[in-house]
Amino acid sequence: MKTATCSLLICVFLLQLMVPVNTDGTLDIIGKKKVKELLAHQDNYPSAVRKTLSCTNVKSMSKWASCPAGMTATGCSCGFACGSWEIQNENICNCLCLIVDWAYARCCQLS
């Protein structure tokens, strides 16, 4: 009985690892939240200069993904279902799990 239960738990765990993750959707949601936060704290005076927000994804085959010069990391996504990450120096995504095969950084620039 113990062997069957253990085998079942292992099968369930392996099936969870096989479920695909929609990283682009997750990064877009995080980016939109960040933009809303930035816009909520701007001055109430109309700007004479029109600003545009441009964003891109940067993929790395390691635990770190760096944004291009002049861009800021607004969110991260990590491989092997790692949900633990941090942004360092405003432009580097660092995945905090022990085993990670890729990292995405959502990089944006307001110009």
Rosetta constraint file for C-alpha pairs under 8 A:
AtomPair CA 1 CA 5 HARMONIC 6.28 0.50
AtomPair CA 2 CA 6 HARMONIC 6.05 0.50
AtomPair CA 3 CA 7 HARMONIC 6.03 0.50
AtomPair CA 4 CA 8 HARMONIC 6.12 0.50
AtomPair CA 5 CA 9 HARMONIC 6.28 0.50
AtomPair CA 6 CA 10 HARMONIC 6.27 0.50
AtomPair CA 7 CA 11 HARMONIC 6.22 0.50
AtomPair CA 8 CA 12 HARMONIC 6.25 0.50
AtomPair CA 9 CA 13 HARMONIC 6.18 0.50
AtomPair CA 10 CA 14 HARMONIC 6.18 0.50
AtomPair CA 11 CA 15 HARMONIC 6.15 0.50
AtomPair CA 12 CA 16 HARMONIC 6.34 0.50
AtomPair CA 13 CA 17 HARMONIC 6.60 0.50
AtomPair CA 14 CA 18 HARMONIC 6.60 0.50
AtomPair CA 15 CA 19 HARMONIC 6.74 0.50
AtomPair CA 17 CA 80 HARMONIC 7.24 0.50
AtomPair CA 17 CA 81 HARMONIC 7.32 0.50
AtomPair CA 21 CA 81 HARMONIC 7.56 0.50
AtomPair CA 22 CA 26 HARMONIC 6.49 0.50
AtomPair CA 23 CA 27 HARMONIC 6.06 0.50
AtomPair CA 23 CA 77 HARMONIC 6.26 0.50
AtomPair CA 24 CA 28 HARMONIC 6.10 0.50
AtomPair CA 25 CA 29 HARMONIC 6.26 0.50
AtomPair CA 26 CA 30 HARMONIC 6.34 0.50
AtomPair CA 26 CA 77 HARMONIC 7.87 0.50
AtomPair CA 27 CA 31 HARMONIC 6.03 0.50
AtomPair CA 27 CA 75 HARMONIC 5.94 0.50
AtomPair CA 27 CA 76 HARMONIC 6.72 0.50
AtomPair CA 27 CA 77 HARMONIC 7.11 0.50
AtomPair CA 27 CA 106 HARMONIC 6.20 0.50
AtomPair CA 28 CA 32 HARMONIC 6.10 0.50
AtomPair CA 28 CA 106 HARMONIC 7.97 0.50
AtomPair CA 29 CA 33 HARMONIC 6.30 0.50
AtomPair CA 30 CA 34 HARMONIC 6.26 0.50
AtomPair CA 30 CA 74 HARMONIC 7.02 0.50
AtomPair CA 30 CA 75 HARMONIC 5.98 0.50
AtomPair CA 31 CA 35 HARMONIC 6.22 0.50
AtomPair CA 31 CA 74 HARMONIC 5.69 0.50
AtomPair CA 31 CA 75 HARMONIC 6.51 0.50
AtomPair CA 31 CA 106 HARMONIC 7.27 0.50
AtomPair CA 32 CA 36 HARMONIC 6.21 0.50
AtomPair CA 33 CA 37 HARMONIC 6.26 0.50
AtomPair CA 34 CA 38 HARMONIC 6.28 0.50
AtomPair CA 34 CA 74 HARMONIC 6.65 0.50
AtomPair CA 35 CA 39 HARMONIC 6.12 0.50
AtomPair CA 36 CA 40 HARMONIC 6.04 0.50
AtomPair CA 37 CA 41 HARMONIC 6.68 0.50
AtomPair CA 38 CA 42 HARMONIC 6.73 0.50
AtomPair CA 51 CA 110 HARMONIC 6.48 0.50
AtomPair CA 51 CA 111 HARMONIC 5.29 0.50
AtomPair CA 52 CA 110 HARMONIC 5.73 0.50
AtomPair CA 52 CA 111 HARMONIC 5.43 0.50
AtomPair CA 53 CA 108 HARMONIC 6.79 0.50
AtomPair CA 53 CA 109 HARMONIC 5.74 0.50
AtomPair CA 53 CA 110 HARMONIC 4.61 0.50
AtomPair CA 53 CA 111 HARMONIC 6.51 0.50
AtomPair CA 54 CA 108 HARMONIC 5.56 0.50
AtomPair CA 54 CA 109 HARMONIC 5.43 0.50
AtomPair CA 54 CA 110 HARMONIC 6.59 0.50
AtomPair CA 54 CA 111 HARMONIC 7.98 0.50
AtomPair CA 55 CA 106 HARMONIC 6.95 0.50
AtomPair CA 55 CA 107 HARMONIC 5.43 0.50
AtomPair CA 55 CA 108 HARMONIC 4.08 0.50
AtomPair CA 55 CA 109 HARMONIC 6.41 0.50
AtomPair CA 56 CA 106 HARMONIC 5.95 0.50
AtomPair CA 56 CA 107 HARMONIC 5.35 0.50
AtomPair CA 56 CA 108 HARMONIC 6.48 0.50
AtomPair CA 57 CA 104 HARMONIC 6.47 0.50
AtomPair CA 57 CA 105 HARMONIC 5.66 0.50
AtomPair CA 57 CA 106 HARMONIC 4.69 0.50
AtomPair CA 57 CA 107 HARMONIC 6.06 0.50
AtomPair CA 58 CA 65 HARMONIC 6.56 0.50
AtomPair CA 58 CA 66 HARMONIC 7.14 0.50
AtomPair CA 58 CA 67 HARMONIC 6.65 0.50
AtomPair CA 58 CA 104 HARMONIC 5.48 0.50
AtomPair CA 58 CA 105 HARMONIC 5.15 0.50
AtomPair CA 58 CA 106 HARMONIC 6.54 0.50
AtomPair CA 58 CA 107 HARMONIC 7.23 0.50
AtomPair CA 59 CA 65 HARMONIC 6.27 0.50
AtomPair CA 59 CA 102 HARMONIC 7.08 0.50
AtomPair CA 59 CA 103 HARMONIC 5.77 0.50
AtomPair CA 59 CA 104 HARMONIC 4.51 0.50
AtomPair CA 59 CA 105 HARMONIC 6.60 0.50
AtomPair CA 60 CA 64 HARMONIC 6.66 0.50
AtomPair CA 60 CA 65 HARMONIC 5.25 0.50
AtomPair CA 60 CA 102 HARMONIC 5.57 0.50
AtomPair CA 60 CA 103 HARMONIC 5.26 0.50
AtomPair CA 60 CA 104 HARMONIC 6.41 0.50
AtomPair CA 61 CA 101 HARMONIC 5.81 0.50
AtomPair CA 61 CA 102 HARMONIC 4.27 0.50
AtomPair CA 61 CA 103 HARMONIC 6.43 0.50
AtomPair CA 62 CA 100 HARMONIC 6.83 0.50
AtomPair CA 62 CA 101 HARMONIC 5.68 0.50
AtomPair CA 62 CA 102 HARMONIC 5.04 0.50
AtomPair CA 62 CA 103 HARMONIC 6.25 0.50
AtomPair CA 63 CA 78 HARMONIC 7.59 0.50
AtomPair CA 63 CA 94 HARMONIC 5.86 0.50
AtomPair CA 63 CA 95 HARMONIC 5.13 0.50
AtomPair CA 63 CA 96 HARMONIC 7.65 0.50
AtomPair CA 63 CA 100 HARMONIC 5.92 0.50
AtomPair CA 63 CA 101 HARMONIC 6.98 0.50
AtomPair CA 63 CA 102 HARMONIC 6.22 0.50
AtomPair CA 63 CA 103 HARMONIC 5.76 0.50
AtomPair CA 64 CA 92 HARMONIC 6.72 0.50
AtomPair CA 64 CA 93 HARMONIC 5.45 0.50
AtomPair CA 64 CA 94 HARMONIC 4.72 0.50
AtomPair CA 64 CA 95 HARMONIC 6.42 0.50
AtomPair CA 64 CA 103 HARMONIC 6.08 0.50
AtomPair CA 65 CA 92 HARMONIC 5.78 0.50
AtomPair CA 65 CA 93 HARMONIC 5.16 0.50
AtomPair CA 65 CA 94 HARMONIC 6.90 0.50
AtomPair CA 65 CA 103 HARMONIC 5.76 0.50
AtomPair CA 65 CA 104 HARMONIC 5.98 0.50
AtomPair CA 65 CA 105 HARMONIC 5.63 0.50
AtomPair CA 66 CA 91 HARMONIC 5.95 0.50
AtomPair CA 66 CA 92 HARMONIC 4.46 0.50
AtomPair CA 66 CA 93 HARMONIC 6.35 0.50
AtomPair CA 66 CA 105 HARMONIC 6.81 0.50
AtomPair CA 67 CA 71 HARMONIC 5.96 0.50
AtomPair CA 67 CA 72 HARMONIC 6.58 0.50
AtomPair CA 67 CA 73 HARMONIC 6.37 0.50
AtomPair CA 67 CA 91 HARMONIC 5.26 0.50
AtomPair CA 67 CA 92 HARMONIC 6.26 0.50
AtomPair CA 67 CA 105 HARMONIC 6.80 0.50
AtomPair CA 67 CA 106 HARMONIC 7.83 0.50
AtomPair CA 67 CA 107 HARMONIC 5.68 0.50
AtomPair CA 68 CA 91 HARMONIC 7.94 0.50
AtomPair CA 68 CA 107 HARMONIC 7.78 0.50
AtomPair CA 70 CA 109 HARMONIC 6.88 0.50
AtomPair CA 71 CA 91 HARMONIC 6.81 0.50
AtomPair CA 71 CA 107 HARMONIC 5.74 0.50
AtomPair CA 71 CA 108 HARMONIC 5.31 0.50
AtomPair CA 71 CA 109 HARMONIC 4.87 0.50
AtomPair CA 72 CA 90 HARMONIC 5.61 0.50
AtomPair CA 72 CA 91 HARMONIC 4.85 0.50
AtomPair CA 72 CA 107 HARMONIC 5.28 0.50
AtomPair CA 72 CA 108 HARMONIC 5.35 0.50
AtomPair CA 72 CA 109 HARMONIC 6.34 0.50
AtomPair CA 73 CA 87 HARMONIC 6.88 0.50
AtomPair CA 73 CA 90 HARMONIC 5.81 0.50
AtomPair CA 73 CA 91 HARMONIC 4.65 0.50
AtomPair CA 73 CA 92 HARMONIC 6.48 0.50
AtomPair CA 73 CA 93 HARMONIC 7.03 0.50
AtomPair CA 73 CA 105 HARMONIC 6.18 0.50
AtomPair CA 73 CA 106 HARMONIC 5.58 0.50
AtomPair CA 73 CA 107 HARMONIC 4.47 0.50
AtomPair CA 73 CA 108 HARMONIC 6.46 0.50
AtomPair CA 74 CA 105 HARMONIC 7.57 0.50
AtomPair CA 74 CA 106 HARMONIC 5.60 0.50
AtomPair CA 74 CA 107 HARMONIC 5.95 0.50
AtomPair CA 74 CA 108 HARMONIC 6.74 0.50
AtomPair CA 75 CA 87 HARMONIC 7.61 0.50
AtomPair CA 75 CA 93 HARMONIC 7.58 0.50
AtomPair CA 75 CA 105 HARMONIC 6.00 0.50
AtomPair CA 75 CA 106 HARMONIC 5.17 0.50
AtomPair CA 75 CA 107 HARMONIC 7.57 0.50
AtomPair CA 76 CA 85 HARMONIC 6.82 0.50
AtomPair CA 76 CA 86 HARMONIC 7.63 0.50
AtomPair CA 76 CA 87 HARMONIC 7.70 0.50
AtomPair CA 76 CA 93 HARMONIC 5.80 0.50
AtomPair CA 76 CA 94 HARMONIC 7.93 0.50
AtomPair CA 76 CA 95 HARMONIC 7.99 0.50
AtomPair CA 76 CA 103 HARMONIC 7.16 0.50
AtomPair CA 76 CA 104 HARMONIC 5.53 0.50
AtomPair CA 76 CA 105 HARMONIC 4.66 0.50
AtomPair CA 76 CA 106 HARMONIC 6.13 0.50
AtomPair CA 77 CA 82 HARMONIC 7.77 0.50
AtomPair CA 77 CA 83 HARMONIC 7.27 0.50
AtomPair CA 77 CA 85 HARMONIC 7.60 0.50
AtomPair CA 77 CA 95 HARMONIC 7.79 0.50
AtomPair CA 77 CA 103 HARMONIC 5.75 0.50
AtomPair CA 77 CA 104 HARMONIC 5.03 0.50
AtomPair CA 77 CA 105 HARMONIC 6.68 0.50
AtomPair CA 78 CA 82 HARMONIC 5.35 0.50
AtomPair CA 78 CA 83 HARMONIC 6.74 0.50
AtomPair CA 78 CA 84 HARMONIC 7.99 0.50
AtomPair CA 78 CA 85 HARMONIC 7.63 0.50
AtomPair CA 78 CA 95 HARMONIC 6.08 0.50
AtomPair CA 78 CA 100 HARMONIC 6.63 0.50
AtomPair CA 78 CA 101 HARMONIC 7.78 0.50
AtomPair CA 78 CA 102 HARMONIC 5.90 0.50
AtomPair CA 78 CA 103 HARMONIC 4.51 0.50
AtomPair CA 78 CA 104 HARMONIC 6.36 0.50
AtomPair CA 79 CA 100 HARMONIC 5.24 0.50
AtomPair CA 79 CA 101 HARMONIC 5.49 0.50
AtomPair CA 79 CA 102 HARMONIC 5.03 0.50
AtomPair CA 79 CA 103 HARMONIC 6.22 0.50
AtomPair CA 80 CA 99 HARMONIC 7.11 0.50
AtomPair CA 80 CA 100 HARMONIC 5.80 0.50
AtomPair CA 80 CA 101 HARMONIC 6.89 0.50
AtomPair CA 82 CA 95 HARMONIC 7.35 0.50
AtomPair CA 82 CA 96 HARMONIC 7.77 0.50
AtomPair CA 82 CA 97 HARMONIC 5.98 0.50
AtomPair CA 82 CA 100 HARMONIC 7.12 0.50
AtomPair CA 84 CA 95 HARMONIC 6.17 0.50
AtomPair CA 84 CA 96 HARMONIC 5.41 0.50
AtomPair CA 84 CA 97 HARMONIC 6.40 0.50
AtomPair CA 85 CA 93 HARMONIC 6.97 0.50
AtomPair CA 85 CA 94 HARMONIC 5.55 0.50
AtomPair CA 85 CA 95 HARMONIC 4.32 0.50
AtomPair CA 85 CA 96 HARMONIC 5.16 0.50
AtomPair CA 85 CA 97 HARMONIC 7.82 0.50
AtomPair CA 86 CA 93 HARMONIC 5.95 0.50
AtomPair CA 86 CA 94 HARMONIC 5.36 0.50
AtomPair CA 86 CA 95 HARMONIC 6.64 0.50
AtomPair CA 86 CA 96 HARMONIC 7.39 0.50
AtomPair CA 87 CA 91 HARMONIC 6.74 0.50
AtomPair CA 87 CA 92 HARMONIC 5.52 0.50
AtomPair CA 87 CA 93 HARMONIC 4.72 0.50
AtomPair CA 87 CA 94 HARMONIC 6.18 0.50
AtomPair CA 88 CA 92 HARMONIC 5.06 0.50
AtomPair CA 88 CA 93 HARMONIC 6.36 0.50
AtomPair CA 88 CA 94 HARMONIC 7.03 0.50
AtomPair CA 91 CA 107 HARMONIC 7.55 0.50
AtomPair CA 92 CA 105 HARMONIC 7.44 0.50
AtomPair CA 93 CA 103 HARMONIC 7.54 0.50
AtomPair CA 93 CA 104 HARMONIC 7.50 0.50
AtomPair CA 93 CA 105 HARMONIC 5.82 0.50
AtomPair CA 94 CA 103 HARMONIC 7.89 0.50
AtomPair CA 95 CA 100 HARMONIC 7.27 0.50
AtomPair CA 95 CA 103 HARMONIC 6.96 0.50
